[in-house]
């Protein structure tokens, strides 16, 4: 039975997961840095919130 489009998409996602996780780890670092350096309170808060969300996704991906 040939792979369905959904199965192929899932396989591509699984194959890319390590790269996606590493990119998210780097993004979290950059977001935390930006949150500390920005002089605009709202932008800083937004970066900090995105970093928290990134950390939650990383934790979930790592099974912790």
C-alpha positions, 0 to 999 in steps of 0.5 A, spaced: 500 500 500 503 506 498 504 512 503 498 517 503 500 524 503 499 524 510 504 519 512 509 522 507 508 529 511 508 526 518 515 522 516 518 529 513 516 532 520 519 526 524 525 527 520 526 534 521 524 534 528 532 534 531 533 540 526 527 544 529 528 543 536 535 545 535 532 552 531 527 553 537 533 552 542 537 558 539 531 562 538 529 561 545 536 564 547 535 570 542 529 571 545 531 572 552 537 576 550 532 581 546 528 581 552 533 584 556 536 589 551 530 592 548 528 599 551 521 598 549 517 595 555 512 592 551 516 589 546 521 586 551 515 583 554 513 580 548 520 577 547 520 574 554 513 571 553 515 568 546 521 565 550 517 562 555 513 559 550 519 556 546 522 553 553 515 549 554 515 546 547 522 544 548 521 541 554 515 537 551 519 535 545 525 532 550 519 529 554 520 532 561 
